[in-house]
Structure formats: C-alpha cells, structure tokens
Amino acid sequence: MTETELDSEPLTQIPGGFCIKMADDGIHCIDVMQMLYGWRLMLTCARPGRKRHQSADKAWCYFGTGNDPETGLARSMEQAFVTAMLAAKAWDGYGEPAGFNKVAGA
C-alpha cells in the first residue's frame, strides 16, 4: 500500500494531505493532513463561497511517534497514517472519529 492509495481507491491529494470525502452534512470535507509528529483527521469548511480545506472546524490527532501507553509498542508515522485514513473513510462527520489519540487544540 502506498501513501496515495488505500484499499485500491485513489485519494484526492491536497496541500499537506488528502481529501477523503464530503461529510454527510454537505458543508464539510473530511481531510487527513500530515503533521510534524503524526497525522490529523480534520473536518474542514466546504461551504459555498469559501475555499475548501483552508479552515478546520474540528480536528483529531493520530500520533506517529512515542510509545502507545496501552501496549508499550513504538508508534510509527505509517501506522498513524493508516489509522487516520481508515477512521476518515468510516466516519460520517458527526460525533468523533475512531481511534484518535488527542482532540487537536485540547
């Protein structure tokens, strides 16, 4: 599996990451963006008249460094990417996505 392909479905690349899909509310995109130490699943504005992917309304971090506190195993950027991507693909944009390590900004 490459970074630009997951489950044999091509991804839409945007600056800094990938647009996964539109949220069920029709006014947000679900994006996965690379950060310095992990990946971030973001709910970004897609309202008419606004630039898509430019402002996040909510975001969740998937850590790619350090050790997992539950297992003690080392984290990796690749695993953080896969976890964030799978969560983004399964998520409808309501509530919180699965498997995140931290709410961004909290």
C-alpha positions in Angstrom: 0.0 0.0 0.0 1.4 3.4 -0.9 0.6 6.8 0.7 -1.6 7.8 -2.2 -3.6 4.6 -2.3 -5.6 2.8 0.4 -7.9 -0.1 -0.3 -7.2 0.3 -4.1 -9.1 3.6 -4.1 -7.2 6.6 -5.4 -7.0 9.5 -3.0 -7.5 13.2 -3.7 -4.3 15.0 -2.8 -4.5 18.5 -1.4 -1.7 20.7 0.0 -0.4 18.9 3.1 -2.5 15.8 2.9 -5.6 14.2 1.4 -9.3 15.0 1.0 -11.1 11.7 1.8 -14.7 12.7 1.2 -17.6 15.1 1.9 -19.1 14.8 5.3 -22.8 13.7 5.5 -23.8 17.3 6.4 -22.8 18.5 2.9 -20.9 21.6 4.2 -17.6 19.9 5.4 -14.9 17.9 3.9 -13.2 15.1 5.8 -9.4 15.5 5.3 -6.3 13.7 6.6 -3.3 16.1 6.9 0.3 15.3 7.7 1.7 17.0 10.8 5.2 17.1 12.2 4.8 14.1 14.6 1.7 12.4 13.2 -1.4 12.7 11.1 -4.5 14.8 11.8 -8.1 14.0 10.7 -9.8 17.3 10.1 -13.4 18.4 9.5 -12.8 21.4 7.1 -15.1 24.0 5.8 -16.7 23.3 2.3 -19.4 25.9 2.5 -20.4 27.6 -0.8 -18.3 30.7 -1.5 -15.4 29.5 0.8 -12.1 27.9 -0.2 -12.2 24.2 0.7 -9.7 22.7 3.0 -8.5 26.1 4.3 -10.1 26.2 7.7 -10.7 23.4 10.2 -13.8 23.4 12.4 -12.6 20.3 14.3 -9.6 18.1 14.3 -8.2 14.9 15.9 -4.6 13.8 16.2 -3.1 10.4 15.4 0.3 10.2 16.9 3.2 8.9 14.8 5.9 9.0 17.5 6.5 7.8 21.0 5.0 4.7 22.6 1.4 3.6 22.8 0.5 3.8 26.6 -1.7 0.7 26.4 0.7 -1.7 24.6 4.1 0.0 25.2 4.8 -0.5 21.5 6.5 2.2 19.4 4.3 4.2 17.1 5.1 5.0 13.5 4.1 7.6 11.0 2.9 4.8 8.7 0.6 3.3 11.3 -0.7 6.7 12.2 -1.5 7.4 8.6 -3.3 4.1 8.1 -5.3 4.5 11.4 -6.3 8.1 10.4 -7.2 7.0 6.9 -9.4 4.1 8.0 -11.1 6.3 10.6 -11.8 9.0 7.9 -13.2 6.5 5.4 -15.6 5.1 8.1 -16.6 8.4 9.7 -19.7 10.4 8.6 -18.6 13.7 10.1 -20.8 13.5 13.2 -19.5 12.9 16.7 -15.9 11.9 16.8 -13.9 9.6 14.6 -12.5 6.3 15.9 -9.0 5.6 17.2 -7.7 9.2 17.7 -5.0 9.9 20.4 -6.0 13.5 21.2 -8.5 16.2 20.2 -6.5 18.9 18.5 -6.3 22.1 20.5 -7.5 20.5 23.7 
